[in-house]
Amino acid sequence: MLTVNISFMTQDELWLSQYNEVKAFTETNHRNPSRHRIEDHLLLNWLKQNRKLLNAKKLKEDRVAKFEKLL
């Protein structure tokens, strides 16, 4: 019998996971993700999208303070 264990993350958990990845990257590499390095593109895209949401005042309030720490 085949058993499949699938767990789903909420949007808040996914956002926090990405936030932690970007934070760890900047602390480890002492720089922001670069558009010139392919391995940095996913983190860079996440940063750019959240920066756009922040500027448009559409980023959730509980995320604003955390995101501003990254900038």
N, C-alpha and C positions, 0 to 999 in steps of 0.2 A: 504494500500500500504506500502510495506517495503522499507525504505530508508537506504542505506548503505553509510556511509561516511568513505572512506579509504584515508589516506594520506601516502605518501611515503617519506622517507628521503633519501637524497643523501648519498654517501659514506663519504663525508666530514662531513656531519651532524651527521652520526652515529659514526664516529671516535671521533668527538668533544664531543658527548654525553658520550661515554665511558671514554674519558679523564677526563671529569668533574666528573664522578662517582668515578674514581680511586683517583682523587685529593681530593674530599670530604672525601673519606674513609681514606686516609692517614692523613688528617688534623684532622679528628674526633678521630681516633683511635691511632694516633701517631706511626703508624707502617705500613709496607707494607702488602698486603694480604698474608695469610699463606697457604702453601700447606696442612697443617694438619687440616684446618677447611673447611668443605664442603661448607659453605656459602660464602667463599672467592674465590672459584675456578674460577668462571667466570672472576672476576677481575684479578686474577693471570694469567690466560691463555691469557688475552688481553695484560698484561704487558710483558709476555714471548714472545709472537708473535711479538710485536713491538720492543722488544729488539733485537730479531733475525734480523728483517728487518733493524734496525739501524746498527747493526754490519756488515751486508751484504751490507750496503750503498744503500738499496732499499727503505728506508723510504722517503716519499715526503719531499722536503726541507722545506716547511712551517710547517711541523709537527715536524721536528727535534728539534728545539729550545724548543718547548713546552714539548716534551717528555723528553728531557734532564733535565728539571726542576723537573720532577717526580723522576728521578733517583738521 
